């Protein structure tokens, strides 16, 4: 038996059960919610929805006309009311909503629910004063500062649809998202901080807005104080607008199926997909999962380390925790600035009790050593979580021992931008966990494994599929419902295909294996290979490019690009760096290839299909040890012939 199979069997047999003390105070202490949800899924989700505030109750819980679902039909509510107003009315105005820490040490703001409510009302009036109406789109391109939550909730208050663009994306990526959404207003900052450097957000905005006809105004937050270019009539300072905005903004009564936000995610083509989430079902889903997965209570201090530019930040930094009324930490910067113990310093300083981060970060912490977390008092931590990609058992065990002190349950969660909220996860007071397994679906969610013919796999490997609708599911791809149906629903009839492979053990536990399409998971961020290939080919020196993922100790996957140059161009180290920077400019730094290998030709089948399996083997060192020989056409041809003979 192969060593990796032995290790897998050991991992499948190794179990960690919640302590009696944890179980005694947990929200969920037995499996009855799973049983209740199986018997009556609509009634189960309706019970969750009743915990929110509705201005009009729904007439029908679910309308399912595959592949389109509508939840809580006829019901009306407002997301900002559920995140703010109802807590203020309940006498919790003085409770701290956000503990914000800036990357420069010493910057801390504690913002109460009452203060956040006041700012959201005022900024909602700012947007209305700039002509934003119900259904209009507002783009948000901000660092991780409290104002990003203010802007999102202000949009929700007046019925505008927000689309948040990650501050690490380039001017071109920002431009493309603005144009696809048809955004009317852009909210940004002069800059942001990242590892001690200033990210030039306003400079990127000025470049992007050279070709964004829908934008009428730009609201600029003063964050770094650097000098920026201002266009008279278009650009306006956040502070000045807020100073003269009315203090009260009545909320719009939104239909449960009215759009809440659009968030762009990579696809297998060069064009990112605008994932559309609506109001009632999404808010129900993230409220439920925030409460039960993280077992959150009023005494907790919750920290989800995700940036709001990604869906994890939408669901578990803004909408879920604030709808629940908890206190949470928001941090602006990098985990290793100014020291590699910054996360643990923040946890100790603010008394974090529930901590949710990515396996990429955990692997980095492992590399940096156990002495760093040992310097800080992490005794208040009671629950840990992981998100964004599969976690290897070694990292899981390190996290449990050195961060959780061998006392904290770990909730390893699987979900996507498209699902809106957590789908497969332990419930910490009930589920016996296994290092590396996401365990079982959240109550009210169904998941199955299917083989290539669509037959269910009870034990073993297969394709992950979701056979029934769930409240937080995406409703469509913005402006392209045909693509929505093709991408997510064409593999099997009436079953959602998330694009991930998985296996299931004899206990019914799921082990996520990762993407099975041309979308890579780099440090928890989904990057389409076609996007990177398109950016490379855009360079004047490049004739053809192919991008594959290779294993990476920290990021999970790294990007390796194989590039064929145009006649007369030479593959130099200087050009290699130029191409990496070109991709960074076109898409953003997160898409910069780790490796660029120049090839005389790309190995292809006789039908012209690029042999990506061969390229992946080369990138990971399993074939062609000296990659410089790719410049020899004879070598490429020989490799192609060898692989074709293996395939036949």
N, C-alpha and C positions, 0 to 999 in steps of 0.2 A: 504494500500500500504506500502511495506517495506521501512524503512528509507533510505537504500542505493539506492533504486529506485528513491525516491524523490530527493535525492542529485544528482543523475545522470540527472534527468530531469532539475534541476536547472542549472547544468553545461552546458547542451545542449542549454539552452535558454540564458545563459550569453555570451555576445559578446563584443569583443574589436576591434574597427575599427582603422585603421591607421589615424593619425592626418593629417590635411590638409597640414601642413608644411612638414611632412615626405613624404606624397604622391607626393607633388609638385616636389621633387628632386629625387624620386625613379626611378630606371631603368624601372620598369613595373608599369603602373598606371591604367590599365584596363584589362579586360579579353580577349582581342583580341589574345594574344599568345596561350591561350588554344584553342580558336576557330580555329586559323591558324593550330595548330598542329593536331587537329582532322580532318580537311579537307585534309591535305597533310603531314602526319607524316614524310615521307622520305625527302620531300623538306624542312621541318622545321629543321630536324637534319642536313641536308646538309648545310643550312645557318649557323648553329653553327660551323660546321667543317671548313667552309671557313674562319672563324676568326682565325684559327690556320695556321701555316706555313707548307706547303707541298712541298717536293722536286719533287713529281710527283702527279698530280691530280688523283682522283679515276675515275674508269670507271663505277662503279655501286654502288649505295648507300647501298643496302641491298640484301643479299641472305639468305632466310629463308627456311631451310629444317629441320623442327622440329625434335628433340629439339636443332638443331645446327644453329646458326646465324653467318653470316659474314657481317661486316660493312665496307663500303668504299673500296670495292674490287679494287685492282690494285693501290691504292694510296700508296705513300711512304712519311714518315716523321720521325722525331726523337724527342722523348720526351724531352731530355735535351736541344735541340735547341729551342723548344717551351717554355721552362721554363727559358732559360738564353740568348742564342745567339741573339734572335730577339729583346730582350729588350736592350741588349748592343748596337746592331747596330742602334737601334732607339734613341741612345743618352741618355739612362737611366742607364748607367754604375754606376753612382754615387748614384742612389737611394738605400736606405737601403732595403735589402731583408729580412734579419733576425735580430731581436733584441733578442739575447739569454741571458737568465739569469740562472746562475747555482744555485743549491740549497744552497750552502754556501753563505750567504748574501755578496753582494759586487762584485760578479763575473758577469760582463756584457760584452758582445761583440756585436758590431753593424757591420754587414757584408753586404756590398753592392752587387748589382747584378754583378758588374765587378769582385769583389773579389771572389764571389761564383763561377762565370764562370771560373776564373783562377784555383781555387782549383779543380773543377770538371775535367777540362782538364788534370791537372797533375795526379789526382788519376786514371783517365781513362788510362793514360799511365802506371801508376804503375801496374794496373791489366793486361794490355797487356804484360808488361814486365815479369809478373809471368805466362804467358802462357794462359791467359783467352781469349777465342775467342767467336765470335758471337754464341749465343745459349747455351754457358756454363752457369752453375748456380753458383751464388755467395751467400753464407749465410752471413747475417749481424746480429750481436749480440752485440748491442751497447746501452749505455744510451742515454738519450735525449740531445744530443749535436749536434752542426751544422754538425759535420763529418758524422752523420747518413744520412743526406740529400745529402752530397757530395758523399758518397758511392753509394746511390741509383741512383743518376743522372749520376754518372760515369759509372755504369753498363748500364743504358739506352743509354748512348752515344756510347758505343762500341757494343751494341746489346746483352750483357749478361743479363741473367734473374736473378733478385735478389729475395731472400726469406728472409725477415726480421723476426727474432725470438725475441719476447718480452723479455727484459732483466730480467723480473721476473720469467721466466720459468727456470726449473731445468736443470741439466746436461742431464738427460735422455730425457727430452722433446726436448732439443737442438739436441741431438744425433739422435733421431728418425726423426726429420725434415730434418737434413742434409742428412741422408741416403735415405729418400724417394725422395728428390729432386736430389740426386747425386751431391751435391755441390762440386766444385773443390777448392774453396778458402773460407776461413772464415775470416771475418773482425770483430774484437772485441776490447775491452779495458782492461786495467789492472783491472779496477773496475768502479763502478758508485756510486752516492750518493743517499740515500733514508732515509728520516727522520733522518739525521745526521749520519747514519751508512754507511759503505762501502759494496756495493753488490759485491761479489767476482767473477766477470765475468770470468776472466782468469782462476781462479781455476775451475770453472764449465766447461770451455772449455777443460782444460786438462783432466778432468774426462770423458767428452763426447767423446773426440777424441781417447780414448782407443779402440773404436770400430766404426770408421768412415773411411773406406778404401779409399773413394773418395777424401778426403781432401789432398791437396798437400802442401798448405802454409797457415799460419795464420798471418794476419796483425794486429798488436796490437797498439792501440792508448794509449798514456800515459795520463790518466785522473786523477787518485788519487795519483800517485807517490809511491804506495806501492810496495814492492818487490814481484815479481812474478817469477814463473819457466819458463825458456825459453828452448825450444828444438832446438838445433843447426840445421840449414838447413831448418827447418820447420817454425819457428817463426821469424817474422821480425817486426821491429818498424816502425810504420806509418811515424813518423817524418823523419827518415833516408831515407825511400823510396821516400818521397815527395821532399826531398832536392835535389835529383839527377834526378828527373823525368823531361822529356821535357815539355815545357809550352803549346804546342799546340797539340791537338788531334782531327783530322778531324772526324766528326760524321758519323756513319753508317746510310745509308738510309734504314730505316726499313719498311717492308710491314705493312700495317695497321693491319693485323691479326697476325703479329709476336708477340710472348709472351713478355710482359713487366715484370710481376712478378708473383710469386706464394706466396700465403699467406694461412697459415694453420688455420683452424677453427674447432671447436669441432663438432662431429657428434654423432649419436645415437649408434655407435659402439665404441670400445675402441680406434680406429685408427683415428686421426684427418684427415680432408680432405684438400688436397692441391688445393685451389681455383686458377684457372689460369685466369689471365686477360691479354688481348692483348693491342696493342698500340693505334690505331687510334680511335676506338669507345670509349674506356675508357677515353682517354684524352679529347675527345669532351664532354662526359657526365660530367666529373668533372669540366671542364672549364665552361660549361653552368650553372651548379648548383651553383658553387662558385660565379659567377657573379650575378645571379638573386636571389637566396635564401638569400644571405647575403648582397645583394644590394651594393657590394663593388665598391669603387671608389679610385682614386689615393691618395686622402687625408686621406683614412682610415688607421688605425692600427688594424689589425685583429689578434685575438688570439683564436685558437682552442686548448683546453687544453689536447687533446688526445696524448697518446704516439704513436710514429711511429711504434711500434710493433703491432698495431691494424690497421684495414682498415681505420678508421677515420683519423689516422695520415698520412696514404698514400695519401688519397684523399684530405684532407682539412688542412694538414700541409705542404705537399710537392707538389704534382702535381697540384692541383687546384689553390691555391694562387699564386704559382710561375709562372704557365702558364698565369695567369691574370696580373702578374707584380706588385702585391701589397706588402706592408710592413707588416710583421707579427711577432708576438712574439712566441718564443719557450722557454719553461721553463723545467728545468731538473728534479725538485723534486716534493715533496708532497705538497698538499694544506695547510697542517697544520704545516709546519716547516720553520723557528723556532717558528712561531706563527700561530694561526688559522686565521689570517687575511692576509696571504701571497698573496693569489690571488688578493685581493683588493689593497694591496700595489703595486703589479706589474701593475695592471690596471692604478692606479693613476700615478705611476712613468713614464710609457711609453706612456700614453695618449691613451689607448686602446679604440677604438670606437665600435668594433663589437666583441662580446664575445660568445663563443660556448663551452658548457660543458655538463656534464652528470647529470641526475636527482639524482643519488647517491650523487654527490658532493653537489647539491643544498639542499638535505635533511640534509646533514651534516652541511652545513652553517646555516640552520634553527635552528638546535639543538644548535649550538654555540652562537647564539644570534644576534640581530640586531645591537648591539652597535659596533660590529667589522667592518662591511662595512661602518657604519656611521662615522668611524674615518677617512675615506679616500675620496678624491675628485673623485667621479665617474661620474661627470657631462659630460665628453666627450663621455660616452657610448650612442649610439643611436639605437643599435639593439642587442637583445639577442637571443641565440639559445640553444636547447637541443638535445641530441643525445644518443643513446645506449640502451634505454629502455623506456617504457611508463612512463610519468610523471603524478603524481597524481595532481588533481586540486589545493589542498592546497599548494603544493610546487610551482606550476605554479604562483599562486597569490602572494606568498611570494617573488619569483624571480622578478616578475613584479614591485612590490611595493618597495622592499628594495634594489634591485640592479639596476633596471631600472628606479627608481624614478617616476613610473607611467607614463612615457613618451615613453618608448622603446617598440616597437613591439617585440613579441616573436615568433620565428620560431621553432616549435616543429617538428622535422624531423624523418621520418621512412625510414630506409634502412638497408642493411646488407653487410657483407663481399662479399657475392655472387653477390649483385646487383651492386657493384662498386661505386655507387654514390647515392645521395638522390633520393628517389622515391615519397614519399608522404610528402607534406610540404605546409605551407602557402607561398605566395609571399607577402612580408611585405608591399608593397605599395598598395596592392589590397585586400587581403583576410581578412575578419572579422574573428578573431580567437576566439576559445572557450578553456578555461582552460582544458588541458588534451587531446585535440583532435589534431591529425596531419593534420586535415582538408582534403585537396584534392590532387590528384596526380599532380606532376610537369608537365607542358606542355610537351607533347610528350610521357608521361607515361600513361598506362592504368592499373587500378586495379579494381577488382571486389570481391564480397563476394559470396561464394558458400556454399550450404548445403552439407550434406553427400552424396547426390546423384548427386552432380555437377550442381544443379539448382541455378540460380542466386538469391541472397537475396537482395532486394532493400532497405529494412529497417529492422534492426534487427541484430542478430549475425550470424556469420558463419566463414568459412575458407577464409583467404586472398589468392587471386590468381592474377597472372599477365598474361593476355591472349595474349599479343603481345610482340615481342622482343624489346629490348632497347639497345642503343649503349654500355653502360658500363657493360652489363651482363657478368657473368662468361662464359667461353667457354667450360670448362670441369673440371673434377677433375684430377689433374696431375697423369698420369699413370693409370687411372681407369675410362674410359669413361662409362663403364657399370654401375658403381656406380653413376656417374653423372646422367644418365638417370633414374635409379631406385629411387634415393633420391629426385630429383627435378621435374621429369616429369611423374611419373607413377600414381599419384593420379587421374589426369584428362588428357584427350587427349589434347596435344599441349598447355597446360597451366602450367606455372611455379608455384610450390607450395613452398612458403618460410618457411612453418612450423609455421606460426603465426595465431592465431585467432584474430578476430576483430569484431566490430559492426559498423553499419552505421546509422546515424540518418536521420530525415526527410529532412534535408538540404543537404544530400549526404556526410556529413563529416564522416571521418573514425576515429574510436577510437580503437587503438591497445590494445589487451588484453594480448598478450604475447604468449609464446611457447605452442604448443599443442603436442609436441613430448617429448622425453627424454633428451632434451637439456635445461638447466636452464640458466637464465640470472642473473648473480651475479655481482652486481655493474657495469652493462653494458658489462660484459664479458661473452661470451658464453662458458659454461662448460658442457660437456657430462656426464650424470650420469654414463654411462658405463665406462668412463675413470677413474672416482673416485672409482667405485666398483672394477675395475680391479687392481687398485693400492692397495686397502685395502686387497683384497684376496691374493695379492703378499706377504703380511706379514705372517710370519711363524705361528702366533697365530690364524689367521683368517680362518674359514671354509667357511663362506658365508657372503655376504654383499649386502645391498640394500641402495640406496641413493635417497632421494627425496628433493624437495625444500620446504621451509617454508617461510612464509611472514616475511620480515625484514624491520624495519622502515627506515634504511639508504640504505641498499644494494638492496632493492626490493625483492630479494630472497636470502636466506641463505641455505647452504647445511646441511642436517641432515642425518647421516649415521646410519643404523641399522646393527649391527654386531653380528654374531653367531661365537663363538670361538670353537676351536678344543678341543677335550676331554682333560681334565686335566688343561686347562688354565682358569684363573680367570679374571673377568672384573674389574680391579682396575683403580683408577684415573691415576696411573702411566702409565698403558697400554693405556688408552684413549689418553693421551698426546703423547705417543710413536706412536700411529696410526696416529694421526693428523700430526705429524712431518714426518712420513713415506710418507703420501700422498703429503706433501709439497715437499719432496725430489724427489718423482717420477714425479710429474707434475709441481709443482710450488706453491708458497704461496697462490696464488689466488684461488686454488682448495682445500685448507685446510678446512675440515668440521668444522662448528661452533659447531655442536653437534654430539657426538657419543653415541648411546644408545646400550647397550649390551642386546641381546635377546636370550632366550633359543632356539628359532626357529624363522624363518621368517614366518609370516602368509601367507599361500598360499591357492589357490583354490584346489579343489580335482584333478584338471588337472595339478597342479604343478605351476601355475602362481602366482607370488608374488602379494599380494594385496596392490598395491602402494597407492590406495586411502585411505586405512586404515592407512598405515604408515604416510601419509601426515596429516591425522586427528590427529594421535598421536603426531606428531611433532609440530603441531599448537595448541595442548591442547584441541582438541574437543573430544578426547576419551582417556580413561586410564590416568586419571590425574596424578597418581604416576607412572612414567615410570620405576622406579626400579622394579616394579612387572613384567616387561617383562621377567625377569629371571625365572619366574615360568611357566613351559610348559603348565600348566592348564589354565593360564590366556590367553596365546596366542591362545590356542585351542578354548577357549570360545569366544574371539574376532572374530576369523575366522568364527565360526558358526553364530555369530550374524550378521556379514557382509554378509555372504552367504545368510542368510534368507532375508536380505534387498534387495539383488540383484535379487532374484527369484520372 
